[in-house]
Amino acid sequence: MPLFRVIVKQMKLTSGIRIERGMSVDVVTNSMSNPLTINGGQAVADAFMRVYGIDVKRLGALNTVYHDVVRMG
C-alpha cells in the first residue's frame, strides 16, 4: 500500500477556512494513482479533517492547483 504526502503549495482563504503553504498530510491508498484524483479526493479530505480540522472540499481546494503530491513509499 503506497504512502503519499500531500503538501499545500498555495494559501487559500474562503468563508473563514484557511490553508497555508507547507501544511501536509500523509495518505495511504490501495492504488498507485494520485489520491487527489481517486474517489473525488476523499482520502485527502479525510486526512485534512483528521489532522487540522479543515474541510478542504468545502474550501474548494481539493485539486492539484493547491497541492503537490509526493509518493513516499
N, C-alpha and C positions, 0 to 999 in steps of 0.2 A: 504494500500500500504506500504510494508515494506521499511525501510531505511537501507542501507548498507554503512559502511565506508570501503573504500579500502585504505590500507596503504602499502607504498613501504617498503619492508623489506631488499632489497639488491640494492646497487648502480649499475647503468649501464650507460655506455657511448658508443655511436655509432654514427658515422658521425656528430659529434658536438652536438648531442642531449643527454641530461643527466637527469637522475632521481636520487634523493638522498634518502637514507634511512630516513624514517619518514614523507615524503611527503604523504598527504592524500587527498582524495576527498570523498564526500558523494553522493550516487546514490540512487534514488527512483525508484523502479521497480514495475511492476504488478505481478511479480512472487515471490515465496518464495525461489527460487533457487539462487545459486551464480551468480551474474551479470557478472562475467568473462566468464561464460560458456553459457550464453544466447545470441543469436543473434551475436555470434562472439565477445562478449565483447564491442559492440558498445556504450552502455550507459556509460561504464567506460572510453572508449576512448574520448567520447564527454565531459565528466566531466573533464578529464585532460586537454583537449584543452581549455575549458572554464575557468578553474581556473589558469592554469600555462602556457598555450600556447604551450604545448608539445604534439606532435603526438606519443603516445605510440605504436600505430600499426606500424608506420614506424621504431620506435626504436626496435621493436621485443620483447617488454616486456609486452605483454598483456596476461599473464598467471600466474598461481599460484606459479611459481618459484620466481617471483619478487614481488608478492603482497600477503598480508593477507587480508581476507575479514571477517568483523565482522558485524553481524546483530544488528542494533541499536534499531529498533522498529518495 
